[in-house]
């Protein structure tokens, strides 16, 4: 219950036998005001500042003068606490004026202190004011003989340019180390710790952490145990490692090299400027880009921080989005060395393709992201991994040198990789079974598909109250596709064999696998390494047209008539061939015209209208496709025996690997009829 105090100056009080006695409030001893507990964060900030000033005594003299500008480099979480400690130390606790507020613009007017003290406090999550606004505040403060002090983790990027240009002195407040933290805890608990806090732990402690672990009457050792438990719990490392990542040869090799570099960086053997600070991973959905980032962090022994543009957008309007983005980078820096995964990075788009309605908004988002990626000191110890399904949609500035300048493409896993992924997801299950048939059947699937199939196989076993069988796994891989007739199955084999043979004759090592496995979406397909088309010639275009049309040509050659399997939507063989032939004429200058003229890139939506309006282009496209189709027929006719072997093998085992296909291929043909 709250203690009530008398409210009158004189209180009449009757006592037995002393009716005439009275007393006043002065007869009571004054009640002591309750003493508020000290803020552990403020106590720590004072010690940190004192230690920094002890190493830079010239700054003490400078800070006591009027009309000076000073830059204080301080770990981001401590910026505001150190700013308060600065004011307490040099200005007798007089509150410093926030240079970012409208109030600062009125220095010299109204009722301001005769000698104003202005602070720019940057915690890594706020945006610097416009140059003219900051310059005006700093200039006015100097005119009135005041002081301007900037507090930031990366002054060169976060503080106003005018302050950096006019700075009179600099000082660095380093992160906490074990020794200084021990001194702070002794001050807070009035007891000495019996153990030291490792520097790696101390450097990750912020002011809020000290407040969270503070307890009444707690000794130093108890506070240290709480701190170590909190920090270790916060930076739980992924258990997955790169050794379990199948089929990512280039990515795994890069990741293991990075792990060595990060270890040398942590041990002071390597400068951060010599470490790969960013990588772009691209590949189809489900190929394991996100899983790779987890395994990378596990192998490097560092925390993983994951986010995406979509997550940042969910924070609210533009200002909230930018603040959420900066907060993620600040979190990664606080845990450094760390891996920061930015998923679906193509969501930023390219500034050259923004529509006018949202152009200003989108440009601000991209520019803010570029600022966070820039520089070597801005994110020391933070390796950014960008993941995308569509690398061609990314702003080129994001992938320039110093940002995400390494691009690693992750394809679908081959048979060996699928075996490794299957074993990883199965654990000790099916340990005595031969998984090769399952891996063969799974060709064309991704790591995410494997995980789904294994979950489904386990579910089948649970539903029957028994362990999972290999047949359960194979049934899941086959899926719920309807059984097709023998005739349709053979046509699918002929079609895919035509594609595979045409590719393999031209590029023997290109085919990864060919399959007629029936799924809900397709009746099979050929997966191959894409040819290099950045500097394609007219002959390269013709060869790609031949392989695209070879499935239809195989049907005509072997079965005597074609089906609708080559047609359909914009991803069908005929659509891709027509788009490629048209693009060669209108955009690539490879149509054979005497005077090549750029007419733009066609799209599936504009293609039909273009060919109607430009009958000359339409005739060129028709002629080119006709010649490519004839070349495909000649090629398959000359190699019909091999074509039939591929068909029969597909009908027998459904899926052929590129290695098996290579064993039955004739030597590559040279000089065959070209389109």
C-alpha positions in Angstrom: 0.0 0.0 0.0 1.3 3.5 -0.8 2.5 5.4 2.2 0.4 8.5 2.9 2.1 11.6 4.1 0.4 14.4 6.1 -0.9 17.3 3.9 -1.3 20.1 6.4 1.5 22.2 7.9 0.2 21.7 11.4 -1.4 18.6 12.7 -3.4 18.4 15.9 -3.0 15.0 17.6 -4.5 14.0 20.9 -2.7 11.6 23.3 -4.0 10.2 26.5 -3.1 12.6 29.3 -1.6 15.2 27.0 -4.6 17.0 25.5 -2.7 20.3 25.0 0.2 18.9 22.9 0.6 19.6 19.2 3.4 19.1 16.6 4.3 20.1 13.1 5.7 18.4 10.0 9.1 19.5 11.1 8.9 17.1 14.0 9.0 14.2 11.4 12.3 13.2 9.9 12.2 13.8 6.1 11.1 10.8 4.1 13.9 9.6 1.8 13.1 9.7 -1.9 13.3 6.2 -3.4 16.6 5.8 -5.3 16.0 4.6 -8.9 18.2 1.7 -10.1 21.0 2.7 -12.5 20.5 1.9 -16.2 23.1 -0.8 -16.9 23.3 0.4 -20.5 24.1 3.9 -19.4 26.7 2.7 -16.9 28.4 0.6 -19.6 28.3 3.5 -22.1 30.1 5.7 -19.6 32.8 3.1 -19.1 33.2 2.7 -22.9 33.5 6.4 -23.5 36.0 6.8 -20.6 38.1 4.0 -22.0 38.1 5.6 -25.5 38.9 9.1 -24.1 41.7 7.7 -22.1 43.3 6.5 -25.4 42.7 9.9 -27.0 43.3 12.6 -24.4 43.5 15.4 -27.1 39.8 14.9 -27.8 39.0 15.7 -24.1 40.5 19.1 -24.5 38.8 19.6 -27.8 35.4 18.6 -26.5 35.6 21.3 -23.7 35.9 24.0 -26.3 33.2 25.9 -28.1 32.7 26.0 -31.8 34.0 22.5 -32.7 32.8 19.5 -34.6 33.6 16.0 -33.5 32.9 12.5 -35.0 32.5 9.6 -32.7 32.7 6.1 -34.3 30.7 3.8 -32.0 29.0 0.4 -32.4 25.5 1.0 -33.7 23.6 -0.4 -30.6 25.5 2.0 -28.4 25.1 5.2 -30.4 22.4 6.8 -28.3 23.8 5.6 -24.9 27.3 6.9 -25.7 25.7 10.2 -26.9 24.1 10.6 -23.5 27.3 9.7 -21.7 29.0 12.4 -23.8 26.5 15.0 -22.7 26.8 14.0 -19.1 30.6 14.2 -19.3 31.1 17.5 -21.2 27.8 19.4 -20.9 26.8 18.7 -17.3 23.9 16.5 -18.5 22.4 19.3 -20.7 20.4 17.6 -23.3 21.9 17.8 -26.8 19.6 19.0 -29.6 18.8 16.3 -32.2 20.2 17.6 -35.4 17.7 15.6 -37.4 14.6 17.2 -36.0 12.8 20.4 -37.1 13.8 21.9 -33.7 17.4 22.1 -34.8 16.5 24.3 -37.7 15.5 27.0 -35.2 18.9 27.3 -33.4 19.5 31.0 -32.7 15.9 31.8 -32.5 13.3 31.7 -29.8 14.5 30.4 -26.4 17.6 28.3 -27.1 20.6 27.9 -24.8 23.3 30.5 -25.6 25.8 27.8 -26.6 23.9 25.0 -28.3 25.1 21.5 -28.4 23.9 19.4 -31.4 24.1 15.6 -31.9 23.6 13.5 -35.0 23.0 10.0 -33.8 23.1 7.2 -36.3 22.2 3.7 -35.3 22.3 2.2 -38.8 18.5 2.2 -39.1 17.8 5.9 -39.8 18.4 7.9 -42.9 20.6 10.9 -43.0 18.8 14.3 -43.6 19.1 16.1 -46.8 22.5 17.7 -47.3 21.2 21.3 -47.3 19.2 20.7 -44.0 22.2 19.2 -42.2 24.6 21.8 -43.5 22.3 24.7 -42.3 22.1 23.2 -38.8 25.8 22.7 -38.5 26.7 26.1 -39.9 24.2 27.9 -37.6 25.5 26.0 -34.6 29.1 27.0 -35.4 28.0 30.7 -35.7 26.6 30.6 -32.2 29.8 29.0 -30.9 28.2 25.6 -30.2 29.4 22.1 -30.7 28.3 19.4 -33.2 29.0 15.8 -32.4 28.1 12.9 -34.7 27.8 9.3 -33.4 27.7 6.5 -35.9 29.0 3.0 -36.6 30.1 4.0 -40.1 30.5 7.8 -40.1 31.5 8.0 -43.8 28.1 6.6 -44.8 25.7 7.6 -42.0 26.7 11.1 -40.9 26.0 14.3 -42.8 28.7 15.2 -45.4 28.9 18.7 -43.9 30.0 17.3 -40.6 32.6 15.1 -42.1 34.0 17.9 -44.2 34.3 20.3 -41.2 35.3 17.8 -38.5 37.9 19.1 -36.0 38.4 15.8 -34.1 37.7 12.1 -34.2 37.5 9.4 -31.6 36.6 5.7 -31.8 34.6 3.8 -29.1 35.4 0.2 -29.8 33.0 -2.7 -29.1 33.0 -4.2 -25.6 35.8 -6.6 -24.9 35.9 -9.1 -22.0 38.1 -7.0 -19.8 36.0 -3.8 -20.0 32.8 -5.8 -19.6 34.2 -7.3 -16.4 34.8 -3.8 -15.1 31.3 -2.7 -16.0 29.8 -5.8 -14.3 31.8 -5.2 -11.2 30.5 -1.6 -11.1 26.9 -2.8 -11.5 27.0 -5.7 -9.0 29.7 -4.4 -6.6 31.3 -7.9 -6.9 34.2 -9.2 -9.0 33.6 -11.9 -11.5 35.5 -15.2 -11.2 35.4 -15.7 -15.0 36.1 -13.6 -18.0 33.7 -13.1 -20.8 35.1 -14.1 -24.2 35.7 -11.1 -26.5 33.6 -12.8 -29.2 30.6 -12.8 -26.8 31.3 -9.3 -25.3 31.5 -7.7 -28.7 27.9 -8.8 -29.5 26.4 -7.3 -26.3 24.3 -4.2 -26.5 22.7 -1.9 -23.9 19.4 -3.7 -23.9 21.1 -7.0 -23.3 22.6 -5.7 -20.1 19.2 -4.5 -18.9 17.6 -7.8 -19.7 20.1 -9.8 -17.5 20.2 -7.3 -14.7 18.7 -8.7 -11.4 18.5 -7.2 -7.9 21.2 -8.4 -5.6 22.7 -10.5 -8.3 26.5 -11.1 -8.3 28.9 -10.7 -11.2 29.1 -14.4 -12.0 25.3 -14.7 -12.2 25.1 -11.8 -14.6 27.9 -13.2 -16.8 26.2 -16.6 -17.0 23.0 -14.9 -18.1 24.8 -12.9 -20.8 26.6 -15.9 -22.2 23.5 -18.0 -22.3 21.5 -15.2 -24.0 24.1 -14.4 -26.7 24.8 -18.1 -27.5 21.1 -18.8 -27.7 20.6 -15.9 -30.1 23.3 -17.0 -32.5 22.4 -20.7 -32.9 24.4 -22.0 -35.8 22.8 -24.1 -38.5 23.6 -27.8 -38.2 23.5 -28.4 -41.9 26.8 -28.2 -43.7 28.0 -28.1 -47.3 29.1 -31.7 -47.1 25.4 -32.7 -47.4 24.7 -30.5 -50.4 24.7 -32.7 -53.5 25.0 -31.5 -57.1 26.3 -28.0 -56.3 29.9 -28.5 -57.2 30.8 -24.8 -57.9 28.7 -23.4 -55.1 30.1 -25.9 -52.5 33.7 -25.2 -53.6 33.2 -21.5 -53.2 31.5 -22.0 -49.9 34.3 -24.1 -48.4 36.9 -21.5 -49.6 34.8 -18.8 -48.0 34.8 -20.8 -44.7 38.6 -20.8 -44.7 38.7 -17.1 -45.4 36.3 -16.2 -42.7 38.3 -18.3 -40.2 41.4 -16.4 -41.1 39.5 -13.1 -40.9 38.3 -13.9 -37.4 41.8 -14.8 -36.4 43.2 -11.6 -37.7 45.1 -13.3 -40.5 43.1 -11.8 -43.4 41.7 -8.3 -44.1 38.0 -8.0 -44.7 38.7 -6.4 -48.1 40.3 -9.7 -49.2 37.1 -11.8 -48.4 34.3 -12.4 -50.9 31.6 -10.3 -49.5 28.7 -11.3 -51.7 27.3 -13.9 -54.1 24.3 -14.3 -56.3 22.7 -17.7 -56.5 20.4 -18.4 -59.3 18.4 -21.5 -60.3 15.0 -22.9 -60.8 12.6 -23.1 -57.8 13.5 -25.9 -55.4 17.1 -26.3 -56.4 18.3 -25.5 -52.9 19.4 -21.9 -52.9 18.0 -21.2 -49.4 19.3 -24.6 -48.1 22.7 -23.7 -49.5 22.8 -20.5 -47.5 21.9 -22.5 -44.3 24.7 -25.0 -45.1 27.1 -22.2 -45.9 26.5 -20.7 -42.4 26.9 -24.1 -40.8 30.2 -24.8 -42.5 31.5 -21.3 -41.8 30.4 -21.7 -38.2 28.6 -18.3 -38.2 24.9 -17.3 -37.7 22.5 -17.0 -40.6 20.2 -13.9 -40.9 17.5 -14.4 -43.5 15.0 -11.9 -45.0 13.6 -10.8 -48.3 12.1 -7.7 -50.0 8.6 -9.2 -49.4 9.3 -9.4 -45.7 10.6 -5.8 -45.6 7.6 -4.6 -47.6 5.2 -6.2 -45.0 6.5 -3.7 -42.5 4.4 -0.9 -44.0 5.0 2.1 -46.2 8.3 3.2 -47.8 9.8 4.6 -44.6 8.9 1.4 -42.7 10.3 -0.8 -45.5 13.6 1.1 -45.5 13.8 0.9 -41.7 13.2 -2.8 -41.7 15.8 -3.3 -44.4 18.4 -1.4 -42.3 17.4 -3.2 -39.2 18.2 -6.6 -40.9 21.6 -5.4 -41.9 22.2 -4.0 -38.4 21.3 -7.4 -37.0 23.7 -9.1 -39.3 26.5 -6.7 -38.3 25.8 -7.3 -34.6 26.2 -11.0 -35.2 29.2 -10.7 -37.5 30.8 -12.7 -38.9 27.5 -13.8 -40.3 25.7 -14.8 -43.5 22.9 -12.6 -44.6 20.4 -14.2 -47.1 18.3 -11.9 -49.2 15.8 -14.2 -50.9 13.9 -13.5 -54.1 16.3 -10.6 -54.8 14.9 -10.1 -58.3 11.9 -8.5 -56.5 13.9 -5.3 -56.5 13.8 -5.2 -60.2 15.9 -3.0 -62.5 15.7 0.8 -62.4 15.8 0.9 -66.2 12.5 -1.0 -66.4 10.4 0.6 -63.7 6.9 1.8 -64.7 6.2 5.5 -64.1 3.5 4.9 -61.6 5.9 3.4 -59.0 9.2 4.5 -60.4 10.2 7.0 -57.6 9.2 4.4 -54.9 11.1 1.6 -56.5 14.2 3.7 -57.2 14.4 4.7 -53.5 14.2 1.0 -52.5 16.9 -0.1 -54.8 19.2 2.9 -53.9 18.8 2.1 -50.2 19.7 -1.5 -50.8 22.7 -0.5 -52.8 23.9 1.8 -50.0 23.7 -1.1 -47.5 25.7 -3.3 -49.9 28.3 -0.7 -50.6 31.8 -0.3 -49.1 34.1 -2.5 -47.1 33.6 -1.0 -43.6 29.8 -0.7 -43.8 29.2 -4.4 -43.3 32.5 -5.9 -42.1 32.0 -9.5 -41.4 28.7 -9.8 -43.2 28.6 -12.0 -46.4 25.4 -11.3 -48.4 23.9 -14.2 -50.3 21.3 -13.1 -52.8 19.0 -15.8 -54.2 16.8 -15.6 -57.3 15.0 -17.6 -59.9 15.3 -14.8 -62.5 18.8 -13.3 -62.6 18.0 -11.3 -65.7 15.5 -9.2 -63.8 18.1 -7.8 -61.3 19.4 -4.3 -61.4 23.0 -4.5 -62.8 24.2 -2.2 -60.0 23.4 -4.9 -57.5 25.9 -7.3 -59.1 28.7 -4.9 -59.8 32.1 -5.2 -58.3 32.1 -4.9 -54.5 28.5 -6.0 -54.1 27.1 -9.3 -55.3 29.8 -9.6 -57.9 30.0 -13.4 -58.0 27.2 -15.3 -59.8 26.8 -19.0 -59.2 24.1 -20.9 -61.2 22.6 -23.9 -59.5 21.0 -26.4 -61.8 18.9 -29.4 -61.1 20.8 -32.3 -59.5 22.1 -35.2 -61.5 21.7 -38.8 -60.6 24.7 -38.9 -58.2 23.5 -35.7 -56.5 19.9 -37.1 -56.2 21.3 -40.2 -54.5 23.1 -38.0 -52.0 20.0 -35.9 -51.4 17.8 -38.9 -51.0 20.1 -40.4 -48.4 20.2 -37.1 -46.5 16.4 -36.9 -46.3 16.0 -40.6 -45.6 18.5 -40.7 -42.7 18.7 -44.3 -41.5 15.5 -45.4 -43.3 15.8 -47.7 -46.4 19.5 -48.1 -45.4 19.7 -51.5 -47.0 17.8 -50.6 -50.2 19.3 -49.7 -53.6 18.2 -46.2 -54.2 19.5 -46.0 -57.8 16.1 -46.8 -59.4 14.5 -44.1 -57.3 17.3 -41.6 -58.2 16.9 -42.5 -61.9 13.2 -42.0 -61.7 13.7 -38.7 -59.9 15.9 -37.1 -62.6 14.4 -33.7 -63.4 13.3 -33.3 -59.8 14.8 -30.7 -57.3 16.0 -31.0 -53.8 12.7 -29.6 -52.6 10.9 -32.3 -54.7 13.0 -35.0 -52.9 12.0 -33.7 -49.5 8.3 -33.7 -50.5 8.5 -37.3 -51.9 10.2 -38.6 -48.8 7.6 -37.0 -46.6 4.9 -38.6 -48.7 6.6 -42.0 -48.6 6.7 -41.9 -44.8 3.1 -40.9 -44.7 2.2 -44.0 -46.7 4.0 -46.2 -44.2 2.2 -44.5 -41.2 -1.2 -44.9 -42.8 -0.5 -48.7 -43.0 1.1 -48.9 -39.6 4.4 -50.1 -41.0 7.9 -48.8 -41.9 8.3 -47.0 -45.2 9.2 -49.2 -48.2 11.1 -48.3 -51.3 7.9 -48.9 -53.3 6.3 -46.0 -51.3 9.1 -43.7 -52.4 8.9 -44.7 -56.0 5.1 -44.2 -55.9 5.5 -40.7 -54.5 8.1 -39.9 -57.3 5.6 -41.1 -59.9 2.9 -39.0 -58.4 -0.7 -39.0 -59.2 -0.3 -38.8 -63.0 -2.8 -40.9 -64.9 -1.6 -44.0 -66.6 -1.3 -43.5 -70.3 -1.8 -45.9 -73.1 1.1 -47.8 -74.7 0.7 -45.7 -77.9 1.0 -42.4 -76.1 3.9 -43.6 -74.0 5.8 -44.6 -77.2 5.0 -41.3 -78.8 6.5 -39.5 -75.8 9.6 -41.7 -76.0 10.1 -40.9 -79.7 9.5 -37.1 -79.1 12.0 -36.8 -76.2 14.5 -39.1 -78.0 14.5 -36.8 -81.0 15.4 -33.8 -78.8 18.1 -35.7 -76.9 19.7 -37.1 -80.0 19.8 -33.7 -81.7 21.4 -32.0 -78.7 23.9 -34.8 -78.0 25.1 -35.0 -81.7 26.0 -31.3 -81.5 27.1 -31.1 -77.9 27.9 -34.6 -76.6 28.3 -33.6 -72.9 25.3 -31.3 -72.8 22.5 -33.8 -72.0 22.0 -34.4 -68.3 19.1 -36.8 -68.7 16.1 -37.6 -70.8 12.9 -39.0 -69.3 9.4 -40.0 -70.2 8.2 -40.2 -66.6 4.6 -39.2 -66.6 3.7 -36.4 -64.2 0.6 -34.2 -63.7 2.2 -31.5 -65.8 4.3 -33.3 -68.5 5.0 -36.6 -70.2 8.7 -36.3 -69.9 11.5 -34.0 -71.0 15.2 -33.5 -71.7 17.4 -31.6 -69.3 20.6 -30.2 -70.7 23.2 -27.6 -70.1 22.1 -24.4 -71.9 24.4 -23.4 -74.7 26.3 -20.1 -74.4 24.2 -17.6 -76.3 25.5 -14.2 -75.1 27.3 -13.8 -78.4 25.3 -16.1 -80.6 25.9 -16.3 -84.3 23.3 -17.0 -86.9 24.5 -20.7 -87.0 24.0 -20.9 -83.2 20.4 -19.8 -83.7 19.9 -22.3 -86.4 21.3 -25.1 -84.3 19.0 -24.2 -81.4 16.0 -24.2 -83.8 17.0 -27.7 -84.9 17.1 -29.2 -81.4 13.8 -27.4 -80.5 12.0 -28.9 -83.5 13.7 -32.3 -83.4 11.0 -33.8 -81.2 8.3 -33.1 -83.8 10.6 -34.3 -86.6 11.2 -37.6 -84.7 7.4 -38.2 -84.5 7.0 -37.7 -88.2 10.0 -39.8 -89.1 9.3 -42.8 -86.8 5.5 -42.7 -86.4 4.5 -41.3 -89.8 2.5 -38.4 -88.4 3.0 -35.7 -85.8 0.9 -34.9 -82.7 -0.1 -31.8 -80.8 2.8 -32.4 -78.3 5.0 -29.7 -79.9 2.3 -27.1 -79.6 0.3 -25.4 -76.9 1.3 -22.5 -74.6 4.2 -20.0 -74.8 6.6 -22.7 -73.5 5.9 -25.2 -76.2 8.4 -26.2 -78.8 6.6 -24.3 -81.6 6.2 -21.2 -79.5 9.8 -21.1 -78.5 11.0 -21.8 -82.1 8.8 -19.0 -83.5 9.9 -16.6 -80.7 13.6 -17.4 -81.3 13.4 -17.0 -85.1 11.5 -13.7 -84.7 14.0 -12.3 -82.1 16.9 -13.2 -84.4 15.4 -10.9 -87.1 13.9 -8.1 -85.1 16.4 -7.7 -82.2 19.6 -9.6 -82.9 20.3 -8.6 -86.5 20.7 -12.2 -87.5 17.9 -12.5 -90.0 20.0 -12.3 -93.1 18.7 -8.8 -94.1 21.1 -6.7 -96.2 20.4 -3.8 -93.7 19.7 -5.1 -90.2 17.3 -2.9 -88.3 16.4 -3.3 -84.7 12.6 -3.6 -84.3 12.4 -4.6 -80.6 12.1 -7.7 -78.6 8.9 -9.6 -79.3 6.8 -11.0 -76.4 4.2 -13.8 -76.4 1.6 -11.1 -76.2 2.9 -9.0 -79.1 4.2 -11.7 -81.4 1.0 -12.5 -83.3 0.3 -8.8 -83.9 3.8 -8.2 -85.1 3.7 -11.0 -87.6 0.4 -9.8 -88.9 1.5 -6.2 -89.3 4.9 -7.2 -90.8 4.4 -9.8 -93.4 8.0 -9.4 -94.5 9.2 -10.5 -91.0 6.6 -13.3 -91.0 8.0 -14.7 -94.3 11.5 -14.6 -92.9 10.4 -16.4 -89.8 8.5 -19.1 -91.8 11.4 -19.7 -94.1 13.9 -20.1 -91.2 11.7 -22.5 -89.3 11.1 -24.5 -92.5 14.8 -24.8 -93.1 15.5 -25.8 -89.5 12.8 -28.5 -89.5 14.2 -30.0 -92.7 17.7 -30.0 -91.2 16.3 -31.8 -88.1 14.7 -34.4 -90.3 17.9 -35.0 -92.2 19.9 -35.3 -88.9 17.5 -37.8 -87.4 17.2 -39.8 -90.6 21.0 -40.2 -90.7 21.0 -41.4 -87.1 17.8 -43.4 -87.1 19.3 -46.5 -85.6 20.6 -44.6 -82.6 17.2 -42.8 -82.3 15.4 -46.2 -82.1 17.9 -47.4 -79.4 17.1 -44.4 -77.3 13.4 -44.9 -77.7 13.5 -48.6 -76.7 15.7 -47.8 -73.7 13.3 -45.1 -72.5 10.3 -47.4 -72.8 12.3 -49.9 -70.7 13.6 -47.7 -67.8 11.7 -44.4 -68.4 14.8 -42.2 -67.6 18.2 -42.2 -69.1 21.2 -40.3 -67.7 23.5 -38.3 -69.9 26.3 -40.7 -69.2 24.2 -43.7 -70.5 23.1 -41.7 -73.5 26.7 -41.0 -74.3 27.6 -44.7 -74.5 25.3 -45.4 -77.4 25.9 -42.2 -79.3 27.9 -42.3 -82.6 30.8 -39.8 -83.0 29.6 -36.2 -83.4 28.7 -35.4 -87.0 30.5 -32.7 -88.8 29.2 -31.1 -91.9 25.6 -32.4 -91.6 23.0 -30.3 -93.3 22.5 -27.0 -91.6 19.4 -24.9 -91.5 
